[in-house]
């Protein structure tokens, strides 16, 4: 589309309305001639165009001279006012090819033509956007019935088109939402962006009550932050609540102006809402609602209501699917984590951490496992194994192998002896079930805390990674190869020594295997990530290992890391009650403890701030007491905050009495050297690490 040259006198004229410009235009120099000699029909049509608030134009004469109104001038942008009275072909440039053919056809045949959707470049401030318009073209005849020109009426449908496109995006995002938490985030993001809302609430039934989460425009506190579990709250069968009324009755409600939340408002945000739509979410097994509000009056037009009906139906189906998934997923996770150790040993000079993540499906228990336990002579046994499969049978075999390994190790911990005993067990299980396809791999070692020596043996499992802390290097441990369990193999052991600052990392094949890529590539990536780590802290290395190889894995992931500390560390633990005063108690306790340990003041201030935010989030999320653990070594301070709640539980503490949840993770990212989250058997743990200068 070409742009007309700007005339020196255009600037003052551009501030005048089109009616004024038409009256002052030198029409005698155009095909139309003097205005007072125009055909009465043309004069009346031009008056109609100029008086209309809808974008309208008329083209007349052999060269299709263009006349338009103020709304149409907004579409032309910089081409106005020079475009007025000019041939349409010069105004629209390349865009005239299709439009000119339509207008010529209307002139020739006399039949009106409707463009259901036309894409037009429209200036929006300093930018030009592609807008959607529906355009109608009809013939204008003079008083004798002869063709005079073509009248065009344009109605912008950009918003409707974008909302329909966003509805498609909502469908695809809801299809990928596995949990009700995920559905809540998708719904709130979609509604706020597509309808430009000030306030949005998503609610689902929870027994005889409802639990809900909301998003508010312009607020620092985000109750549905992408990186945290949503902040669910409860609401009972409250009279006067549009949300409860829609969820209970299954009927939507629309209020264009007033105070729809006056009877149930809990804060200033809800008291400011003037327009509200409440859409029910109904399926055979779910009741809920979505409410959308504005702080100004808003007419809920029929097209907008139809879009809301369609969105509500999609959201309800997604929430029902997510609820079914959570039930299955919760059972699988409970089974899986109940077979893993709830607590790992605590040794004076060795720090131990582990991590387990379910595969992409997440709907079935898997066969990956880890364990670490002290032997009678004070040595440490550590193992990481993998039973092929993602079902209850794999989890059952895993539980039997782990229990048998403990029994064998407590009798004779020598790695070849333990693996030989496990081999007999797996062979027996396969014969008993007449299933010769039980496939189990294990790497097992015994650590002597006296000198850091580890005796290792592998039954078909990938070798561990050894990080040399003083050198800043990492390598795969040369473990003598051995056959997987159940095949009647013979196993030999090798030794490796952990020097102060070194860390050994055991892992399952889900960490390094990716479809269509060689195994060596994944192993190299894991070794490189381990070597590049800022420190050898086992919790940090476990988190790094699970993300070291790009791409998704369908397999479960298990990691176990043991670090030999350079010096004895000091640690302390505090139980935090689920009360609004909890974070302040933590701040006072940490301040006292860290100053007793002579931690540098800048580290103390940053650590207290981050811990306070994490404690707040744990209390908001779980509604149960939290546990704060601090561990100080010569090179770093490690802080972890654990809750015992489950995803989707509802807060029992007052939000406004705790903290500004939305800032927490940003502060931790800014102030800490590394941080991460670890799921546990009964909740989750968020931790961060700060290096000591």
N, C-alpha and C positions, 0 to 999 in steps of 0.2 A: 504494500500500500504506500503510495507516494505522499509527500507532504507539499502542500502549496507554499509558495514563497511568502514570507511575511512582509507586508507592506509597511512603509514607514508610519503610515497613519493608522495602523491596525491596533496598536496598543491601547489608545483611548477607546476605540470602538469595541474592543474585546470586553470592556467593563459594562457595556450597554446591553439591554435585552434584545432578543431577536426581533420583537415587534417594532422596536425603535429603529433597528438597523434596516428592516425591510422598508419602513416608511421613508428612510433617508437614502435608500439605494438608488443609483442611476439606472433604472430599468430600461430607459430608452436606448441604452447601449447594448441591450441583450435581445434575444429572439422574441421576448414577450412584449416589448414596447412599453410605452408610458403606462403607469399603473392605473391611472384613471380611465384608460381605455380597455382594461382587461375584461374578458368575458365575465358576466356576473357569477357564473358557477365557479370560475377560477378564483375570483375575489373572495367568494364565500368559503371555498375550500381552504385558501390561505389563512383566512381569519380563524377557521376551525383549528388548523394546525397550530397557529401561534397561541391560541388560548388553551391548548391541551397540556396537561402535566405529563402525559405519556410521550416518549420519543416518537415524533412523526415528521415526515417529510413528503414533499411532492416534487416531481420532476415534470417539466413541461417543455414544449417546443421541439424542434428537430434535433437540437443538441442536448436535450434533457437538462435544462437549466434547473438547478437545485435550490429549493426553498425549504427551510426547516425551522423548528422551534428550539427553545432553550434546552429542553431535555435531550434533543438530538445533538445539540451543540456540545453537550458534555461528552458524547460518544466520539465526536470529531477531535476534541482536544486542541492541539496547536493549529489545526487546519481552520479552525473558526477564529475570526469571522471572514477570512479571505475566501472561504468556500461558498459563502452566500452569493447566489446569482451566477455561479460559475457552472460550466458543463460538468455533469456528474462524472464523466470519464476522467476528467482532469483531477477531480477531488479524490476519487477512490483508487486511481491508478490500476495496479494489477488486480485489486479486489473487484474491479468493475466487470471483469470477464464473465464470472458466473452471475453476478447480480444484474448486469446489463442484459444478459440473455433472458433472464426471468422477466424483467420489465418490458423488454421488446415483445416477448410472447404475450404478456397481458395486454399490451397496446394492440397487437395484431388480432388476437382472438376475442378480447373482451372478457375472458374468464379470469376470475380472481385466483391468486396462488398463495398457498400457505407454506412457509418454510418452518417445519416443526422445530428444527434446531440449526442455528447458524452461528459459526464461530467468528467473532469480531474482535479485533485488537482495540482495546479501550484504555485510555490513560487513567491511571489511579495514582494521583500525586506525582511523584518523580518516576514512577514505573509504568510500564505498559503491560497489561494482562490480557490473556485470552478469555473473553466473556462469552456466555451462551445467550442467544436471543431467539425468541420465536417472532418471525416477521410475517405480516400479512400484506399482500400487494393487491390493490383493486383499481379498476379503471375509472378515471374521471372524464365525464363527457361534458361538452359545452351545451349551451341552451338549445342548440339545434340537434343534439344527439351525436355529434361527431367526437371521436377520441381527442382528448385534450392533454392528458398526462396520466401519471400513475401516482396514487397515494400509497405511502408505506407507513404502517404502524408497527412499532417494535416493542416487545415486552421482554425485559431481561429475565432469564431463567437460570442465571449462573448459580445462585444460591441453591435452587432446587436440584440442579444437576450435580453440584458438589455434594449435597446431602445424600443424593442417591449413590454417588460414587463412594462416599464415606460409609454408607450402609453396606456396600460390598466389602469394604475394608473391615467393617465390624464383623461381618460373617466369617471372613478368613481368620481374624484374630481370635474370635470366640472358638473357632474350631481347634485352635492350638492351646486354648486355656484348659489346663488339667484340673485345677482346684478352684473352689469358690473364691479364694483369695485372688487367683488369676482373673476370674470373671469380673470381680469387683473392680480391679484396676483397669481392665479393658473398657468396661462400661463407663466408668467415671472419665477416663481419658477421651473416649468417643463423644460422650454427651457434652463435655465442656468445650471441646474443639468444634464440633459440628453445629451446635446450637448457640455458641457464644454465651454460655450461661454464667450466672453469678454464684449459683449454689446447686449442687446435685447430691442426691442420696440414693444409695443402693441398699436394699434390705431383703433378707430371706427369713423364713420362719425358723424358730429355735424353740421347740416344745410349744408351749402355749404363748410364748412371747415372740419377738422378732429381734434379730441382731442386724445392725446397720453400720455402714461406713459412708463418709461423705467427703466431698472436695469443695473448697471455697476459693473463689477467684481472688488472686492477689495476696493470699495468706502464706506466711512463712511456714506455719504448721501444716504439713501435708499428712493427712490421716491415711493416705493410701500410697505412701512412698514406694517406688518400684523396688527398692533394696531392702525393705523391711516388711514384716507381716502387717497387713492393714490393721488400723486401730478400730476394732469392732466395739460397738456399744449396744446396750439393750434398750428395748422399749416394749412396754406391755400393751394391753388392749386399751390404749389411752383415748378417751372420748375427745373428739375435736381434732384428731390428727388425720390430715389427708392421706398420709402414708399408710397408717393402720386401716383406714376406711377402704382404700383401694385394695390393699392386700387381703382384707377379710371378705369384702363383698365381691371382688373381681370386677368392679366397675371403675372406669377412669373418671377423673374430674379435672376441669380446667377453670381457672380463675384468672381473668384478665387484669384486674386491679383490685386492691384492697389490702387486707392483712391476713392472708390464709394461714399463717403459723402463729397468730397472736396468742391462741389458747395454749399452745404447746411449746413455744419458743424457750430455749434454754440459754441462749446467748444473743449478743447483738447482731450476729450474722443472720439468724433466723428472724429476728424482729424487723429487719430491714427489707425482707422479701415482700414484694407487692403482687407479683404474678407467679402462679404456680400450676404446673401440670403434674398429676399423679397417675402413673400408669401401673396397672396390676401385672404381676408375673404369676401365671397360673399354669401348672401342669398336674397330672394325676398325683404326684408325690411332693409337690413344692408349692408354697405360697410366698409371695413377696411383692415388692413394689419398687419402682424407680420414680423419684420426684425430681423435677427440674424447675428452678426458680430464677426470677429476675428481680432486680432492685427497682426497676421501673415498670410501668404498665406495659403489657404485651398482649396483643390479640393473637390467640391461637387459631390460625387460619385452617381451613379444611385440609389443604395439602400438607401442612405441617402435622396436623393430627394423624393423618393417614400414615405419614412416615414414622411417627411415634408408635402407632399400633404395630407396624411391621417390626420396628426395632425391639419392642417389648416382647414380641413372640420369639424372636431369635434369642434374646437374653434369657428368657425363661427356660427354653430348651437347653441352652448351654449350662445354666446353673444346675439343672437337674442332672445332666451328664456329669458335671464336676462333682456333685454330691455323691453319685454312685462311685465315681473313681476314688474319691477320698475314703469311702468305706472300705473298698478293696485294698487301696494303697495302705491305709492305716493298719489293716490286718497283716499285710505282708511285711510292713516295716516293723511292727511289734514282734512278729515271729523272727525276723532277721536280727534285730538288735538285741532280743532276749538271748540269742545264742552267742553274742559277743561280750567280752569282758566290760563290766560297767566302770571299773576303775583299773588303771594300770599301776604297777609298782612304783614306789618313790624311793630312789636310792640317793645316797649322799652326793656322789660325784657323777651320776649318770641321769640324764633327763630323757623321758620316754613320752612319745605322743603317737597317736594313730588317727586315721580318718577312713570313713567308709561312705561311699556315695553309690546310690542305686543307679542302674542303667537308665537309658532314655525312657523305656516303658514305665519303670517304677511301680508296676502293678503286681509284681510277683516277687517272692523271696528268691534270693540268689545263693550261689554256693561259695562266694568269696569269704574268707575269714582271716582274722589275725588274733594273736594272743601273746601275752608276756606275763611270766610269773616267776617267783623266786623258788629256787630249789632248796632242799634241806641244808646243803652246805654253803648257802649264801650266794651261789651263782644265779645268773638270770637266764631262763629259757625264753626264747622268742621265736615265733613262727608266723609265716604268712602262707596261706594256701588257697587253692581254687578248685572247687568241684564244678565240672562242666554242667551247664544247665541253668535255667531261670524258672524254677518251679518249686513246689513244696518238697518234692523228692530230693532235689539238689540241696535244699536247706536242711533236710533231715539227715542226709549223708554228711553234710558239713558238720552238723552238730555231733554226730557219732565220731567223726574223725577227730574233731577238736577235743572231745571228752577222752577218747582213747589216747591221744597224744599226751595229755596231761598225766594220765595214769601211767603210761609207759615211761615218761620222762622222770616222774617222781620215783620210779623204781630203778631205772638205769638211764641217765640223761645222755649217754653217748649218742651223737646224731646217727651213725650207721645202725645202731641197735634200735633206736626209736623208729626210723624209717622202715626197717625190716618188719617190725611189729605192725606198723600201719599198713604195710603191703599185704600182710596176711589178712588183716581186717577187711580191706577193700576187696580183696579177692573173694573172701567169704561172703560179703554183701552181694557181689555180683553173681556168685553161684546160687545164693539163696533166692534171689529174685529172678534167676535165669536171664539176667541182663548182663551181657559181657561188655556193655558200653559205658560203664561207670569209669569216668576219667578224672583222676585227682592228681594235682601237682602241688608240691610243698617245698619251701625252703625253710630249714630249721637250723637254729644255732644256739650255742650256749656261751654266754659272756661271763668271763671271770673278772669281777670288779677289782681284784687286787692289781692286775697289770693291764687290763683292757683287752685281753686276748679273746677272740671269738672263734670257736670251732664250728664250722658250717658244713652242711650237706644239703644237696638239692635233689629232689625227685622230679625231674622234668620241668622245673620252674625257672623263670628268668633270674639271672644273678642279681644280687643287691648292688646298689650304688654306694661307693665310699667317697665321702667328701673330706678332703684333707684341709682342715681349717687354717692351719698356719701357712700352707702353700697357696690356698685359694684355688685348688684343683679338685677334680672329681673323676672317678673311673669306675668301671664295672669290676666287681670282685671276681677273681678267678676261682670259682667254686668247681670242684670235680663234677663232671656231668653224671647224671643218673637217670634211670628210666622212671616214668610216672608210676604211681602206686597201683598195685593190683596186677602188675605184669611179671612179678617174680624176679626183680632185678637185684643187683648188688651195688651198694652205695659206699663211697669213700668220702672222707671229710678233709677239709682244708682249713687253714687258720689265717686270720687277719688280725692285726692289732690296731686298736683305737688309741691314738695319741691324744693328749689334751687338746680340745678344740675340734676333734674329728667327729663325724656323724655317719652312721650307716643307715641306709634307706632300703627297706624291703617293699616290694610292690607287686600287685597282680597284673596280669597281661592287659587288662582293660586300660591301664595307664598309658601303654605305649602302642597298642594295636589300633590301626585305623583301616577301614576298608579301602582296598585298592592301593595301599602304600606299603612298602617293605618294612619289616619289623626293625631292621637296623636303623632306619630313619627315625623311628620313634624312640629307640634306645639312645641314639645320639642327641636327640632333643632333650630327653630327660637328664642326661649327663651334663649337657651344656647349661640347662636351667639350674641344676644343683650347684654347679661350679660358680655360677654368676650370683648366687644368693648372697645377700648382705651379711648373713651370719649363719651359724650352724644350728640355730634353735630348731628342735624337731617339729614343733607345731607349725612353724613357718614353712619348713621344708615339705611337710605333708601337704599343705595348701598349694605350694608351688608345683609339686609333683602332679597333682590332679589336673592342673591347667598347663602343664609343660608342652604337651603335644597338641597342635591345632586340630580342629575338627571334632565332631561328636563321636561318642562311642556307644554302641548298644549294650556293652558289657558293664557289669558292676566294677567298681574301683575300690581297692583296699590298699592302704599304705601304712607302714609301721616304721618309725624312725627312732634311733637311740643315739644320743650325743654324750660324749665324754667331756664334761665341763672342765675348763681350765682351773677353776677354783670352786670351793664350796659356795653354793648359793643360799640365800636366805628367803624364806617364804612365810606368808601369813594368809589366813582366810577369814572372811567375815560373812555371816549370814545376815541378809538384809530383809526386814519385814516388808510386807506388801502394804506400805502406808505412804502417804505423801511426804513424810519426814525421812523416808529411806535414803534418798540421794544426799541429803545434808549430813546424815550420820556417816555415810561412806566418805564424804569429803573430809570430815573431821578425823576419822580413823586413819585414812591414807596419809593425811598431812602429818599426823603424829608419827606414824610408822616410818615413812620415808625419810623424815628428818632425823629420826633415831639412827637410820642406816646411812646417814650422810650422803644422800643422793643430791646431786646438783639442783639448785633452786629452779632453773629453767625447766628441767625435766619434771620436777615435782609439780609445778604449776600446770604444765601441759597434761601430765598423767591424771591429775585430779579432775581437770575439766573433761577429758575424754571418758574417764571412768564414771563420772556423774551422769553424762549423757547415756552411756551404755546401760547403767543401772536404771535410769528413767525408762528407757525403751523396754528393758526386760520386765519391769513392773507393769508398764502399760500393756504389753503384749500378753503376758501370762496371767497377771493378777495373782501370782503366788510369790512366796519369798524367793529372793535371788541369792546367789552365792558369788562373792567377789574374792578372787584369788590373785595375790601378787607374788612374783618370784623375781628376785634380784640376783644377778650374777655380776662378774667384773665388767662384762661388756654390754649388758642389756637389761632392761626392765620389761618383764612380761606381765600383762594384766589380762585376766579373763573374767567375764561375767556370764554366769550360767543361770537359766531359768528352768523350771520343771513343768512348764505348761506345754500345750500342744498347739499346733497351727489352728487358727480359727477360734481360739478361746476368747472370752470377752473380758475386757478390763473391769476391775472392780474398784479402781482408784479414780479420783477426779483428775481429768486431764489437765485442767488449768492449774492445778496445785503442784504439778510435777515439773515439767520443763517444756521447752520448745522443740519437740521431737524432730522437727524438720531439719534442724541444724546439726544434729548429732553426727551423722556419717560424714558430712562435709568437714567437720572439725577433726574427726579421727583421720580422715585421708590427709588433711593438711598437717597435722601435728605429729603423727606416728610415722615410723619407718615402714612397717608392714602391719596389716590387719586381716582378719578373716572371720568366717563363721564355721562352726562345726556342729552338725546334728549329733545328738546323744540319745541314749536309750529313753530318757524321760524328759526331753525338751531340746534346747539348743544352747550353744555357747558362742559368744562373740568375744574376740580377743584382739589385742594390739600389742606391738612391740616397739620400744624406744631404745635406740642405742645410747650408751653412756659415753659422753665425750671423753 
